[in-house]
Amino acid sequence: MTDVPERVAAGAADSSAAAASSAHTGATTAGTWRTNPFMRFVRELVIIVVVALVASALLRAFVVQAFFVPSGSMLPAIQLHDRIVVSRIGSIERGEVVVFEDPGGWIPATEQAQPPGTLRRALEWVGVLPASGHEHLVKRVVGLPGDRVVCCDDDGRLNINGYAVDESSFLRQDGQGADNVRFKVVVPADSIFVLGDNRYRSGDSSRHPTGQDAFVPLELVTGRAFAVVWPAGNAHILHIPSAYDDVPDGGAPPDKGTFESR
């Protein structure tokens, strides 16, 4: 019985020594991170990268997002394979270029791009790469809720709320009218009517006359395109054409829009 306390004391001594050794090792490791220039650089680089990725993801989610344009429906303002930047802030104005999700059936199966792989999807999500836009479209807003849009008058111009709009300075129409589809529409509440600048080769609102298919719900609009940023030779700001400046406001928007072929 007399040697039991000795064993307890010895065990306590061993535990104290182990704890001291562990503390010393931890202090040495922490000291290495603080004093070793390379390790300090690695730590700071990791912090910077993480902060940058988080900031980029937040900007993409709430402020701006880049998109790759795979078609020529917005020629000449936006060229095939251009990269554009879209703002998620602010209200939509008539004449602006917008990016929106496919309302359903606007992109033919033959033109559907392959969905991005896991790595590219992750890089798109954090904003490192522009969105491939395989489920998005880019068009110009010509009709806001309540607008009455008619194509075309005797001079081949689009008529919005009784005002003839001369779009010839920015459309690709080869000297023809504003569109080769004749229509008269009233835009419903919470929706927009959109057309491509390459009017004769654009799968836009004028090509979807059935039911409410011609109108894009505002909830599907990702944002307003305000600049082409790549290639560098094509970079420019996407201004609202002055042709829409004098268009009067539309009437009270109906719950459901109307599309009449002419």
N, C-alpha and C positions, 0 to 999 in steps of 0.2 A: 504493500500500500504506500510505502514511503517514496517509491520511485515514480508514482503517477504524476505528482506535480512537476517533476523534472521533465517528463514527456510533454506535458501541456506547455510548459515554459519553452521547451525546445521547438514545439510546433509553432508557437506564437512568434518565436524568433525567426523561424523559417518564413512565416507569412509576412513578417515585417520586411525581411530582406527581399522577398519576391515583389512586394508592393513597391519598395524603393527602386528595385531594378526596372519595374514596369513604368513607373513615373519618369525614371531617367530616360528610358527608351522613347516615351511619348514626347518628352521635352526635346530630345535630340531630333525626332522627326519634325516637330513643329519648327525647331530652330533651322532645320535644313530647308524647309519651305521659305523661311524668312531670309536666310542668308545666301542660299544658292541662287545666283542670278538666272540660270536657265529654268529652274523650277518655278521661280517667281514669275518669269515671262510666260511660262505655260499656263500657270494659274490665271494670270491677268488676261491672256488670250482667250481662254475658255469663258471667262466672265463676259468679255466683250462680245464674243460670238453669240452667247446665249441671250444677252440683252438685245443685240441687233436682231436676232431672229424673232424674239418676242415683240419688239417694236414694229418690225416688218409685218408680222401677222396681224397686229392691231391696226396698222395703217390699211392693210388690205381689207380687213373686215369692216372698218368704219369710215375710212377716208378716201383712199384711192386704190385702184387696181389696174394692172396692165393686162392687155389682151392681144393675142395674135389673130390677125384677120386672114382667114383662109380663102376668101372669095373676092370677086371683083364687083360686087353689087353696089359699092359706094364710089366707084370710079367717077370722076378723076380725083376727088378730094382725098380718098383713101385707096392706096394702091394694093394690089394683091400681095399678101404676105407682110404687110406693114404691121408694126406694133403700135398700139394706141394706148393712151392712159385715160381712165374713166374716173370721174369724181362721184362719190356716193352722197355728197352733201349738196343741198339746195333743191329747189323745185324745178320742174321741167318747163321749158319755154318752147313755143312754136318755132320751128326752124333748127332746133338743136339736133345733134346726132346722139343717139342713145344706143346702149347695149342692153339687150333683154334676153331672157330665157325663151326658148322655143315655146309658143303658146300651145303647140300640138299639131304636128304634121306639116309645119312650114319648111323643115329641112328634109328633102327627099332622102329615102334610104340609100340611094346611089351616091349621095353627097355627104353622108354621115362619116365624119372622121373617126378613126379608131380612138377609143377612150385612152387617156394617158396611163402609163404604167404606174406602179405603186410609188417608185422613187420620184418620177416627175410630178405626180399628183401631190406628193408631200412638199416638193419644192415650190409648186404653184401655190399651195395653201399658205406657206409662210411668206410668199411674195418674192422669192429668189428668181423664179421664172415667170414669164407672163402666162396667163391662163390660155390654154390651147383653144378655147371657145368652141369645142365640139358640140355643145348644146346651147350656144348663144348666137344671136344675130345682131348685126349693126345696121341701123337705118336712120333716116331723118324724120323727125316729127313734123307732120303737116297739119294734123288735126288734134286739137285738145278737146276735153269734154264739152259737149254742147256745140262744137263747130259743125258747120255744114260745108262739106267739101265736094266740089263738082269738077269733073274732067270731061270735056274741056270746053272753053268758049270758042267763038268763031276764029280766034287767032291762035288756037292751040294751047292756051294758057290755063293753068289750074285756077279755079275760082274758090276762094275761102271766105265764107260769110258775105258773099256778094262782092268781094274785092278780087280783081284779076291780078295774079302774082306772076311776074316775069322771072322765071327761074333759069333763063337761058345762059346766064353768066357762069353757072356752076353745075348744070346738068350735063350728062353725056347723052345727047339726044339726036345728034347727027342732023340737025336742022329740022327735025320733026316736032310733033306736038309734045306736050308735057308727059303724055303717057299714051300707049297704044290700046289701053283698056278704057272704055267709057263708063263712068259711074257717077252716082249721086249718093252721098252718105251723110248720115247724122251720127256723130260720135257720142256714145253713151257715157254715163257717169263713171268716173274712176278708170277710164280707158283712154288710149291714144290711137291715132291712125297714122301709120308710118309708110314711107316710100323710100326706095333706094335712089341715089343720084344717077346710077346707071339704069335709068328707068325702064328701058326695054328688055333688060336682062336681070331683073331683080325679083326674087320671090318675096313680095311684100304684101301689104294689106290689100292692094287692088287685085291680087291673084287668089284671094280667099273670100269670095262673095257669099258663101253659105252661112246662114245663121249669124252668130256673133264672131265667126272665125276671123273676120277682117280687123277686129279691134284687139289691141294688146292691153291686158289689165296692168294698171300701174304697179301692182304688187310684183309683177314679173320683171320690172325694169331694174337692172343692176345699177345703172348710173349714166351720167352724161359724159360722152367722150369730148375731151377738151384739147387734145394734142396728139399728133403723130410724133413718136419719139425715135423710131428706128425703121429702116436704115437712116443714117445721119443725113444722107442726101435728100430724103423725103420729109425730114422733120419740119413741122409747122404747127401753128395754133389753129384749131378748128373753130372759127368764128361763126356766129349766127349771121347768115346772109341778110343784107339790108332789104332784100326783096319782101321780107315778111314784116317790116317795121310798121306799115300802115294798115295791116289787116285788123279789122275791128273785132271786138270780143264776140264770142258766140252767144247763143241763147242758153236757157236753162237746159242742162243735159238730161235726156230721158234715161230711164232705167235700162232700156234696151236700145241698141243702135239699129239703124236701118241702112241697108245697102241695096240700091237699085241700079241695075245694069241699064245702060242707055244705048 
